Amino acid sequence: MHVIFLLSTDYAIQGLKSSALVTDNIFGKHLANFFVKINVVKPKIPTRIFSKEDDALEWLK
């Protein structure tokens, strides 16, 4: 989940328009979604979590 916290800092998102995280672990996916959607520390750029890399790349386009 360190990546999600980094996405809430100006330094970490320089040059980024959005981010997609890929995990095949269902627990990790739910935990990441919790931090992205509910937690106080929200990413400063659009961020979504995916199970498949192809879906993540399509969303980033």
PDB file of N, H, CA, C and O in Angstrom:
ATOM      1  N   MET A   1       0.802  -1.187   0.000  1.00  0.00           N
ATOM      2  CA  MET A   1       0.000   0.000   0.000  1.00  0.00           C
ATOM      3  C   MET A   1       0.853   1.263   0.000  1.00  0.00           C
ATOM      4  O   MET A   1       0.329   2.375  -0.056  1.00  0.00           O
ATOM      5  N   HIS A   2       2.155   1.085   0.062  1.00  0.00           N
ATOM      6  H   HIS A   2       2.580   0.181   0.108  1.00  0.00           H
ATOM      7  CA  HIS A   2       3.040   2.248   0.054  1.00  0.00           C
ATOM      8  C   HIS A   2       2.875   3.059  -1.220  1.00  0.00           C
ATOM      9  O   HIS A   2       3.011   4.283  -1.195  1.00  0.00           O
ATOM     10  N   VAL A   3       2.589   2.405  -2.320  1.00  0.00           N
ATOM     11  H   VAL A   3       2.479   1.411  -2.340  1.00  0.00           H
ATOM     12  CA  VAL A   3       2.417   3.104  -3.597  1.00  0.00           C
ATOM     13  C   VAL A   3       1.265   4.095  -3.513  1.00  0.00           C
ATOM     14  O   VAL A   3       1.375   5.209  -4.024  1.00  0.00           O
ATOM     15  N   ILE A   4       0.188   3.718  -2.893  1.00  0.00           N
ATOM     16  H   ILE A   4       0.099   2.813  -2.478  1.00  0.00           H
ATOM     17  CA  ILE A   4      -0.979   4.597  -2.794  1.00  0.00           C
ATOM     18  C   ILE A   4      -0.641   5.835  -1.967  1.00  0.00           C
ATOM     19  O   ILE A   4      -1.060   6.941  -2.307  1.00  0.00           O
ATOM     20  N   PHE A   5       0.107   5.656  -0.893  1.00  0.00           N
ATOM     21  H   PHE A   5       0.447   4.757  -0.617  1.00  0.00           H
ATOM     22  CA  PHE A   5       0.506   6.814  -0.099  1.00  0.00           C
ATOM     23  C   PHE A   5       1.418   7.727  -0.906  1.00  0.00           C
ATOM     24  O   PHE A   5       1.313   8.949  -0.804  1.00  0.00           O
ATOM     25  N   LEU A   6       2.305   7.155  -1.702  1.00  0.00           N
ATOM     26  H   LEU A   6       2.390   6.162  -1.785  1.00  0.00           H
ATOM     27  CA  LEU A   6       3.190   7.969  -2.543  1.00  0.00           C
ATOM     28  C   LEU A   6       2.397   8.778  -3.560  1.00  0.00           C
ATOM     29  O   LEU A   6       2.763   9.911  -3.874  1.00  0.00           O
ATOM     30  N   LEU A   7       1.322   8.210  -4.072  1.00  0.00           N
ATOM     31  H   LEU A   7       1.025   7.290  -3.817  1.00  0.00           H
ATOM     32  CA  LEU A   7       0.523   8.902  -5.070  1.00  0.00           C
ATOM     33  C   LEU A   7      -0.217  10.101  -4.490  1.00  0.00           C
ATOM     34  O   LEU A   7      -0.857  10.853  -5.225  1.00  0.00           O
ATOM     35  N   SER A   8      -0.135  10.278  -3.202  1.00  0.00           N
ATOM     36  H   SER A   8       0.385   9.668  -2.605  1.00  0.00           H
ATOM     37  CA  SER A   8      -0.773  11.442  -2.580  1.00  0.00           C
ATOM     38  C   SER A   8       0.227  12.581  -2.375  1.00  0.00           C
ATOM     39  O   SER A   8      -0.119  13.606  -1.788  1.00  0.00           O
ATOM     40  N   THR A   9       1.465  12.410  -2.855  1.00  0.00           N
ATOM     41  H   THR A   9       1.745  11.578  -3.332  1.00  0.00           H
ATOM     42  CA  THR A   9       2.477  13.460  -2.708  1.00  0.00           C
ATOM     43  C   THR A   9       2.757  14.114  -4.060  1.00  0.00           C
ATOM     44  O   THR A   9       2.741  13.454  -5.099  1.00  0.00           O
ATOM     45  N   ASP A  10       3.011  15.408  -4.028  1.00  0.00           N
ATOM     46  H   ASP A  10       3.025  15.944  -3.184  1.00  0.00           H
ATOM     47  CA  ASP A  10       3.299  16.143  -5.260  1.00  0.00           C
ATOM     48  C   ASP A  10       4.561  15.626  -5.941  1.00  0.00           C
ATOM     49  O   ASP A  10       4.604  15.515  -7.166  1.00  0.00           O
ATOM     50  N   TYR A  11       5.576  15.311  -5.162  1.00  0.00           N
ATOM     51  H   TYR A  11       5.541  15.401  -4.167  1.00  0.00           H
ATOM     52  CA  TYR A  11       6.845  14.852  -5.723  1.00  0.00           C
ATOM     53  C   TYR A  11       6.679  13.557  -6.516  1.00  0.00           C
ATOM     54  O   TYR A  11       7.236  13.420  -7.605  1.00  0.00           O
ATOM     55  N   ALA A  12       5.923  12.614  -5.977  1.00  0.00           N
ATOM     56  H   ALA A  12       5.471  12.725  -5.092  1.00  0.00           H
ATOM     57  CA  ALA A  12       5.787  11.295  -6.603  1.00  0.00           C
ATOM     58  C   ALA A  12       4.976  11.321  -7.889  1.00  0.00           C
ATOM     59  O   ALA A  12       5.136  10.440  -8.733  1.00  0.00           O
ATOM     60  N   ILE A  13       4.113  12.309  -8.053  1.00  0.00           N
ATOM     61  H   ILE A  13       3.982  13.024  -7.367  1.00  0.00           H
ATOM     62  CA  ILE A  13       3.235  12.304  -9.225  1.00  0.00           C
ATOM     63  C   ILE A  13       3.675  13.267 -10.321  1.00  0.00           C
ATOM     64  O   ILE A  13       2.947  13.471 -11.292  1.00  0.00           O
ATOM     65  N   GLN A  14       4.851  13.858 -10.178  1.00  0.00           N
ATOM     66  H   GLN A  14       5.443  13.692  -9.390  1.00  0.00           H
ATOM     67  CA  GLN A  14       5.345  14.766 -11.209  1.00  0.00           C
ATOM     68  C   GLN A  14       5.386  14.051 -12.554  1.00  0.00           C
ATOM     69  O   GLN A  14       5.998  12.991 -12.682  1.00  0.00           O
ATOM     70  N   GLY A  15       4.736  14.631 -13.550  1.00  0.00           N
ATOM     71  H   GLY A  15       4.239  15.492 -13.446  1.00  0.00           H
ATOM     72  CA  GLY A  15       4.728  14.065 -14.893  1.00  0.00           C
ATOM     73  C   GLY A  15       3.687  12.980 -15.128  1.00  0.00           C
ATOM     74  O   GLY A  15       3.575  12.471 -16.243  1.00  0.00           O
ATOM     75  N   LEU A  16       2.928  12.618 -14.109  1.00  0.00           N
ATOM     76  H   LEU A  16       3.018  13.032 -13.203  1.00  0.00           H
ATOM     77  CA  LEU A  16       1.897  11.589 -14.258  1.00  0.00           C
ATOM     78  C   LEU A  16       0.528  12.230 -14.410  1.00  0.00           C
ATOM     79  O   LEU A  16       0.235  13.254 -13.793  1.00  0.00           O
ATOM     80  N   LYS A  17      -0.310  11.613 -15.244  1.00  0.00           N
ATOM     81  H   LYS A  17      -0.072  10.781 -15.745  1.00  0.00           H
ATOM     82  CA  LYS A  17      -1.690  12.071 -15.403  1.00  0.00           C
ATOM     83  C   LYS A  17      -2.656  11.140 -14.682  1.00  0.00           C
ATOM     84  O   LYS A  17      -3.717  11.567 -14.227  1.00  0.00           O
ATOM     85  N   SER A  18      -2.289   9.877 -14.581  1.00  0.00           N
ATOM     86  H   SER A  18      -1.427   9.530 -14.950  1.00  0.00           H
ATOM     87  CA  SER A  18      -3.114   8.881 -13.900  1.00  0.00           C
ATOM     88  C   SER A  18      -2.229   7.698 -13.537  1.00  0.00           C
ATOM     89  O   SER A  18      -1.082   7.605 -13.977  1.00  0.00           O
ATOM     90  N   SER A  19      -2.778   6.793 -12.728  1.00  0.00           N
ATOM     91  H   SER A  19      -3.709   6.868 -12.371  1.00  0.00           H
ATOM     92  CA  SER A  19      -2.023   5.602 -12.351  1.00  0.00           C
ATOM     93  C   SER A  19      -2.958   4.404 -12.298  1.00  0.00           C
ATOM     94  O   SER A  19      -4.134   4.523 -11.953  1.00  0.00           O
ATOM     95  N   ALA A  20      -2.413   3.258 -12.645  1.00  0.00           N
ATOM     96  H   ALA A  20      -1.458   3.161 -12.925  1.00  0.00           H
ATOM     97  CA  ALA A  20      -3.156   2.006 -12.584  1.00  0.00           C
ATOM     98  C   ALA A  20      -2.292   0.996 -11.836  1.00  0.00           C
ATOM     99  O   ALA A  20      -1.121   0.800 -12.162  1.00  0.00           O
ATOM    100  N   LEU A  21      -2.877   0.367 -10.844  1.00  0.00           N
ATOM    101  H   LEU A  21      -3.828   0.526 -10.579  1.00  0.00           H
ATOM    102  CA  LEU A  21      -2.178  -0.646 -10.070  1.00  0.00           C
ATOM    103  C   LEU A  21      -2.762  -2.003 -10.432  1.00  0.00           C
ATOM    104  O   LEU A  21      -3.977  -2.149 -10.564  1.00  0.00           O
ATOM    105  N   VAL A  22      -1.893  -2.991 -10.591  1.00  0.00           N
ATOM    106  H   VAL A  22      -0.906  -2.872 -10.483  1.00  0.00           H
ATOM    107  CA  VAL A  22      -2.337  -4.329 -10.980  1.00  0.00           C
ATOM    108  C   VAL A  22      -1.961  -5.312  -9.885  1.00  0.00           C
ATOM    109  O   VAL A  22      -0.811  -5.359  -9.448  1.00  0.00           O
ATOM    110  N   THR A  23      -2.935  -6.093  -9.447  1.00  0.00           N
ATOM    111  H   THR A  23      -3.869  -6.055  -9.802  1.00  0.00           H
ATOM    112  CA  THR A  23      -2.690  -7.144  -8.464  1.00  0.00           C
ATOM    113  C   THR A  23      -3.591  -8.328  -8.777  1.00  0.00           C
ATOM    114  O   THR A  23      -4.741  -8.158  -9.181  1.00  0.00           O
ATOM    115  N   ASP A  24      -3.056  -9.530  -8.587  1.00  0.00           N
ATOM    116  H   ASP A  24      -2.121  -9.668  -8.259  1.00  0.00           H
ATOM    117  CA  ASP A  24      -3.878 -10.724  -8.784  1.00  0.00           C
ATOM    118  C   ASP A  24      -4.351 -11.277  -7.444  1.00  0.00           C
ATOM    119  O   ASP A  24      -4.971 -12.339  -7.386  1.00  0.00           O
ATOM    120  N   ASN A  25      -4.056 -10.558  -6.378  1.00  0.00           N
ATOM    121  H   ASN A  25      -3.552  -9.696  -6.425  1.00  0.00           H
ATOM    122  CA  ASN A  25      -4.442 -10.960  -5.036  1.00  0.00           C
ATOM    123  C   ASN A  25      -5.744 -10.249  -4.672  1.00  0.00           C
ATOM    124  O   ASN A  25      -5.773  -9.020  -4.604  1.00  0.00           O
ATOM    125  N   ILE A  26      -6.807 -10.993  -4.439  1.00  0.00           N
ATOM    126  H   ILE A  26      -6.783 -11.992  -4.494  1.00  0.00           H
ATOM    127  CA  ILE A  26      -8.119 -10.407  -4.180  1.00  0.00           C
ATOM    128  C   ILE A  26      -8.104  -9.563  -2.901  1.00  0.00           C
ATOM    129  O   ILE A  26      -8.729  -8.504  -2.855  1.00  0.00           O
ATOM    130  N   PHE A  27      -7.400 -10.022  -1.872  1.00  0.00           N
ATOM    131  H   PHE A  27      -6.893 -10.883  -1.910  1.00  0.00           H
ATOM    132  CA  PHE A  27      -7.304  -9.239  -0.637  1.00  0.00           C
ATOM    133  C   PHE A  27      -6.570  -7.921  -0.900  1.00  0.00           C
ATOM    134  O   PHE A  27      -6.990  -6.865  -0.426  1.00  0.00           O
ATOM    135  N   GLY A  28      -5.479  -7.989  -1.653  1.00  0.00           N
ATOM    136  H   GLY A  28      -5.138  -8.846  -2.038  1.00  0.00           H
ATOM    137  CA  GLY A  28      -4.721  -6.793  -1.990  1.00  0.00           C
ATOM    138  C   GLY A  28      -5.549  -5.811  -2.804  1.00  0.00           C
ATOM    139  O   GLY A  28      -5.447  -4.598  -2.619  1.00  0.00           O
ATOM    140  N   LYS A  29      -6.368  -6.339  -3.704  1.00  0.00           N
ATOM    141  H   LYS A  29      -6.451  -7.324  -3.854  1.00  0.00           H
ATOM    142  CA  LYS A  29      -7.221  -5.485  -4.524  1.00  0.00           C
ATOM    143  C   LYS A  29      -8.248  -4.753  -3.657  1.00  0.00           C
ATOM    144  O   LYS A  29      -8.460  -3.552  -3.829  1.00  0.00           O
ATOM    145  N   HIS A  30      -8.872  -5.456  -2.747  1.00  0.00           N
ATOM    146  H   HIS A  30      -8.699  -6.431  -2.607  1.00  0.00           H
ATOM    147  CA  HIS A  30      -9.864  -4.831  -1.862  1.00  0.00           C
ATOM    148  C   HIS A  30      -9.201  -3.808  -0.932  1.00  0.00           C
ATOM    149  O   HIS A  30      -9.753  -2.736  -0.687  1.00  0.00           O
ATOM    150  N   LEU A  31      -8.038  -4.141  -0.428  1.00  0.00           N
ATOM    151  H   LEU A  31      -7.590  -5.013  -0.627  1.00  0.00           H
ATOM    152  CA  LEU A  31      -7.332  -3.224   0.458  1.00  0.00           C
ATOM    153  C   LEU A  31      -6.912  -1.966  -0.301  1.00  0.00           C
ATOM    154  O   LEU A  31      -7.053  -0.855   0.212  1.00  0.00           O
ATOM    155  N   ALA A  32      -6.404  -2.135  -1.507  1.00  0.00           N
ATOM    156  H   ALA A  32      -6.290  -3.037  -1.924  1.00  0.00           H
ATOM    157  CA  ALA A  32      -6.007  -0.980  -2.323  1.00  0.00           C
ATOM    158  C   ALA A  32      -7.219  -0.118  -2.650  1.00  0.00           C
ATOM    159  O   ALA A  32      -7.141   1.108  -2.563  1.00  0.00           O
ATOM    160  N   ASN A  33      -8.331  -0.729  -3.023  1.00  0.00           N
ATOM    161  H   ASN A  33      -8.394  -1.724  -3.094  1.00  0.00           H
ATOM    162  CA  ASN A  33      -9.554   0.031  -3.305  1.00  0.00           C
ATOM    163  C   ASN A  33     -10.014   0.811  -2.074  1.00  0.00           C
ATOM    164  O   ASN A  33     -10.487   1.942  -2.189  1.00  0.00           O
ATOM    165  N   PHE A  34      -9.873   0.209  -0.911  1.00  0.00           N
ATOM    166  H   PHE A  34      -9.488  -0.709  -0.818  1.00  0.00           H
ATOM    167  CA  PHE A  34     -10.233   0.903   0.329  1.00  0.00           C
ATOM    168  C   PHE A  34      -9.417   2.190   0.467  1.00  0.00           C
ATOM    169  O   PHE A  34      -9.974   3.255   0.732  1.00  0.00           O
ATOM    170  N   PHE A  35      -8.110   2.089   0.289  1.00  0.00           N
ATOM    171  H   PHE A  35      -7.658   1.223   0.073  1.00  0.00           H
ATOM    172  CA  PHE A  35      -7.256   3.263   0.439  1.00  0.00           C
ATOM    173  C   PHE A  35      -7.522   4.310  -0.632  1.00  0.00           C
ATOM    174  O   PHE A  35      -7.466   5.508  -0.356  1.00  0.00           O
ATOM    175  N   VAL A  36      -7.807   3.873  -1.839  1.00  0.00           N
ATOM    176  H   VAL A  36      -7.853   2.900  -2.064  1.00  0.00           H
ATOM    177  CA  VAL A  36      -8.041   4.823  -2.937  1.00  0.00           C
ATOM    178  C   VAL A  36      -9.386   5.527  -2.786  1.00  0.00           C
ATOM    179  O   VAL A  36      -9.486   6.728  -3.036  1.00  0.00           O
ATOM    180  N   LYS A  37     -10.414   4.797  -2.383  1.00  0.00           N
ATOM    181  H   LYS A  37     -10.334   3.821  -2.181  1.00  0.00           H
ATOM    182  CA  LYS A  37     -11.767   5.360  -2.386  1.00  0.00           C
ATOM    183  C   LYS A  37     -12.236   5.894  -1.038  1.00  0.00           C
ATOM    184  O   LYS A  37     -13.044   6.822  -1.001  1.00  0.00           O
ATOM    185  N   ILE A  38     -11.758   5.341   0.060  1.00  0.00           N
ATOM    186  H   ILE A  38     -11.102   4.587   0.030  1.00  0.00           H
ATOM    187  CA  ILE A  38     -12.329   5.667   1.356  1.00  0.00           C
ATOM    188  C   ILE A  38     -11.354   6.411   2.257  1.00  0.00           C
ATOM    189  O   ILE A  38     -11.771   7.284   3.018  1.00  0.00           O
ATOM    190  N   ASN A  39     -10.106   6.099   2.193  1.00  0.00           N
ATOM    191  H   ASN A  39      -9.767   5.389   1.575  1.00  0.00           H
ATOM    192  CA  ASN A  39      -9.126   6.639   3.116  1.00  0.00           C
ATOM    193  C   ASN A  39      -8.962   8.148   2.969  1.00  0.00           C
ATOM    194  O   ASN A  39      -9.262   8.713   1.917  1.00  0.00           O
ATOM    195  N   VAL A  40      -8.498   8.775   3.999  1.00  0.00           N
ATOM    196  H   VAL A  40      -8.254   8.316   4.853  1.00  0.00           H
ATOM    197  CA  VAL A  40      -8.257  10.215   4.012  1.00  0.00           C
ATOM    198  C   VAL A  40      -7.109  10.574   3.059  1.00  0.00           C
ATOM    199  O   VAL A  40      -7.127  11.643   2.451  1.00  0.00           O
ATOM    200  N   VAL A  41      -6.128   9.706   2.927  1.00  0.00           N
ATOM    201  H   VAL A  41      -6.113   8.837   3.421  1.00  0.00           H
ATOM    202  CA  VAL A  41      -4.977   9.950   2.060  1.00  0.00           C
ATOM    203  C   VAL A  41      -5.330   9.468   0.659  1.00  0.00           C
ATOM    204  O   VAL A  41      -5.085   8.312   0.311  1.00  0.00           O
ATOM    205  N   LYS A  42      -5.904  10.357  -0.140  1.00  0.00           N
ATOM    206  H   LYS A  42      -6.103  11.295   0.143  1.00  0.00           H
ATOM    207  CA  LYS A  42      -6.312   9.985  -1.493  1.00  0.00           C
ATOM    208  C   LYS A  42      -5.232  10.378  -2.491  1.00  0.00           C
ATOM    209  O   LYS A  42      -4.576  11.406  -2.324  1.00  0.00           O
ATOM    210  N   PRO A  43      -5.043   9.565  -3.529  1.00  0.00           N
ATOM    211  CA  PRO A  43      -4.105   9.942  -4.580  1.00  0.00           C
ATOM    212  C   PRO A  43      -4.537  11.261  -5.226  1.00  0.00           C
ATOM    213  O   PRO A  43      -5.730  11.543  -5.337  1.00  0.00           O
ATOM    214  N   LYS A  44      -3.567  12.058  -5.647  1.00  0.00           N
ATOM    215  H   LYS A  44      -2.598  11.829  -5.557  1.00  0.00           H
ATOM    216  CA  LYS A  44      -3.856  13.356  -6.254  1.00  0.00           C
ATOM    217  C   LYS A  44      -4.136  13.241  -7.748  1.00  0.00           C
ATOM    218  O   LYS A  44      -4.445  14.238  -8.401  1.00  0.00           O
ATOM    219  N   ILE A  45      -4.031  12.050  -8.283  1.00  0.00           N
ATOM    220  H   ILE A  45      -3.780  11.241  -7.752  1.00  0.00           H
ATOM    221  CA  ILE A  45      -4.329  11.798  -9.696  1.00  0.00           C
ATOM    222  C   ILE A  45      -5.314  10.641  -9.759  1.00  0.00           C
ATOM    223  O   ILE A  45      -5.405   9.862  -8.810  1.00  0.00           O
ATOM    224  N   PRO A  46      -6.061  10.510 -10.867  1.00  0.00           N
ATOM    225  CA  PRO A  46      -6.974   9.373 -10.989  1.00  0.00           C
ATOM    226  C   PRO A  46      -6.202   8.058 -10.844  1.00  0.00           C
ATOM    227  O   PRO A  46      -5.180   7.855 -11.499  1.00  0.00           O
ATOM    228  N   THR A  47      -6.694   7.183  -9.992  1.00  0.00           N
ATOM    229  H   THR A  47      -7.525   7.348  -9.459  1.00  0.00           H
ATOM    230  CA  THR A  47      -6.023   5.914  -9.706  1.00  0.00           C
ATOM    231  C   THR A  47      -7.064   4.812  -9.628  1.00  0.00           C
ATOM    232  O   THR A  47      -8.095   4.953  -8.969  1.00  0.00           O
ATOM    233  N   ARG A  48      -6.776   3.704 -10.316  1.00  0.00           N
ATOM    234  H   ARG A  48      -5.938   3.588 -10.850  1.00  0.00           H
ATOM    235  CA  ARG A  48      -7.675   2.541 -10.250  1.00  0.00           C
ATOM    236  C   ARG A  48      -6.853   1.284 -10.066  1.00  0.00           C
ATOM    237  O   ARG A  48      -5.673   1.244 -10.414  1.00  0.00           O
ATOM    238  N   ILE A  49      -7.476   0.266  -9.522  1.00  0.00           N
ATOM    239  H   ILE A  49      -8.435   0.299  -9.239  1.00  0.00           H
ATOM    240  CA  ILE A  49      -6.835  -1.013  -9.274  1.00  0.00           C
ATOM    241  C   ILE A  49      -7.455  -2.047 -10.198  1.00  0.00           C
ATOM    242  O   ILE A  49      -8.675  -2.095 -10.354  1.00  0.00           O
ATOM    243  N   PHE A  50      -6.622  -2.871 -10.808  1.00  0.00           N
ATOM    244  H   PHE A  50      -5.631  -2.833 -10.681  1.00  0.00           H
ATOM    245  CA  PHE A  50      -7.074  -3.866 -11.776  1.00  0.00           C
ATOM    246  C   PHE A  50      -6.505  -5.241 -11.455  1.00  0.00           C
ATOM    247  O   PHE A  50      -5.483  -5.367 -10.782  1.00  0.00           O
ATOM    248  N   SER A  51      -7.186  -6.263 -11.949  1.00  0.00           N
ATOM    249  H   SER A  51      -8.017  -6.160 -12.496  1.00  0.00           H
ATOM    250  CA  SER A  51      -6.709  -7.637 -11.829  1.00  0.00           C
ATOM    251  C   SER A  51      -5.899  -8.043 -13.053  1.00  0.00           C
ATOM    252  O   SER A  51      -5.060  -8.942 -12.982  1.00  0.00           O
ATOM    253  N   LYS A  52      -6.155  -7.376 -14.175  1.00  0.00           N
ATOM    254  H   LYS A  52      -6.837  -6.646 -14.232  1.00  0.00           H
ATOM    255  CA  LYS A  52      -5.483  -7.730 -15.426  1.00  0.00           C
ATOM    256  C   LYS A  52      -4.722  -6.532 -15.976  1.00  0.00           C
ATOM    257  O   LYS A  52      -5.240  -5.416 -16.022  1.00  0.00           O
ATOM    258  N   GLU A  53      -3.486  -6.781 -16.391  1.00  0.00           N
ATOM    259  H   GLU A  53      -3.065  -7.687 -16.353  1.00  0.00           H
ATOM    260  CA  GLU A  53      -2.653  -5.711 -16.917  1.00  0.00           C
ATOM    261  C   GLU A  53      -3.268  -5.092 -18.175  1.00  0.00           C
ATOM    262  O   GLU A  53      -3.193  -3.877 -18.358  1.00  0.00           O
ATOM    263  N   ASP A  54      -3.870  -5.902 -19.035  1.00  0.00           N
ATOM    264  H   ASP A  54      -3.931  -6.888 -18.886  1.00  0.00           H
ATOM    265  CA  ASP A  54      -4.490  -5.377 -20.260  1.00  0.00           C
ATOM    266  C   ASP A  54      -5.589  -4.366 -19.932  1.00  0.00           C
ATOM    267  O   ASP A  54      -5.694  -3.328 -20.587  1.00  0.00           O
ATOM    268  N   ASP A  55      -6.402  -4.664 -18.927  1.00  0.00           N
ATOM    269  H   ASP A  55      -6.316  -5.507 -18.395  1.00  0.00           H
ATOM    270  CA  ASP A  55      -7.461  -3.737 -18.522  1.00  0.00           C
ATOM    271  C   ASP A  55      -6.870  -2.438 -17.988  1.00  0.00           C
ATOM    272  O   ASP A  55      -7.393  -1.358 -18.263  1.00  0.00           O
ATOM    273  N   ALA A  56      -5.789  -2.536 -17.231  1.00  0.00           N
ATOM    274  H   ALA A  56      -5.364  -3.413 -17.007  1.00  0.00           H
ATOM    275  CA  ALA A  56      -5.134  -1.344 -16.677  1.00  0.00           C
ATOM    276  C   ALA A  56      -4.577  -0.471 -17.802  1.00  0.00           C
ATOM    277  O   ALA A  56      -4.736   0.750 -17.782  1.00  0.00           O
ATOM    278  N   LEU A  57      -3.929  -1.096 -18.777  1.00  0.00           N
ATOM    279  H   LEU A  57      -3.800  -2.087 -18.794  1.00  0.00           H
ATOM    280  CA  LEU A  57      -3.370  -0.328 -19.899  1.00  0.00           C
ATOM    281  C   LEU A  57      -4.459   0.339 -20.726  1.00  0.00           C
ATOM    282  O   LEU A  57      -4.293   1.474 -21.174  1.00  0.00           O
ATOM    283  N   GLU A  58      -5.558  -0.349 -20.927  1.00  0.00           N
ATOM    284  H   GLU A  58      -5.693  -1.270 -20.563  1.00  0.00           H
ATOM    285  CA  GLU A  58      -6.679   0.225 -21.682  1.00  0.00           C
ATOM    286  C   GLU A  58      -7.245   1.435 -20.940  1.00  0.00           C
ATOM    287  O   GLU A  58      -7.534   2.456 -21.564  1.00  0.00           O
ATOM    288  N   TRP A  59      -7.404   1.340 -19.640  1.00  0.00           N
ATOM    289  H   TRP A  59      -7.169   0.511 -19.133  1.00  0.00           H
ATOM    290  CA  TRP A  59      -7.917   2.454 -18.849  1.00  0.00           C
ATOM    291  C   TRP A  59      -6.971   3.653 -18.900  1.00  0.00           C
ATOM    292  O   TRP A  59      -7.413   4.800 -18.970  1.00  0.00           O
ATOM    293  N   LEU A  60      -5.669   3.378 -18.864  1.00  0.00           N
ATOM    294  H   LEU A  60      -5.310   2.446 -18.808  1.00  0.00           H
ATOM    295  CA  LEU A  60      -4.688   4.457 -18.891  1.00  0.00           C
ATOM    296  C   LEU A  60      -4.718   5.219 -20.220  1.00  0.00           C
ATOM    297  O   LEU A  60      -4.392   6.405 -20.264  1.00  0.00           O
ATOM    298  N   LYS A  61      -5.103   4.547 -21.287  1.00  0.00           N
ATOM    299  H   LYS A  61      -5.368   3.583 -21.251  1.00  0.00           H
ATOM    300  CA  LYS A  61      -5.175   5.218 -22.598  1.00  0.00           C
ATOM    301  C   LYS A  61      -6.252   6.262 -22.570  1.00  0.00           C
ATOM    302  O   LYS A  61      -6.478   6.943 -23.570  1.00  0.00           O
TER     303      LYS A  61
END
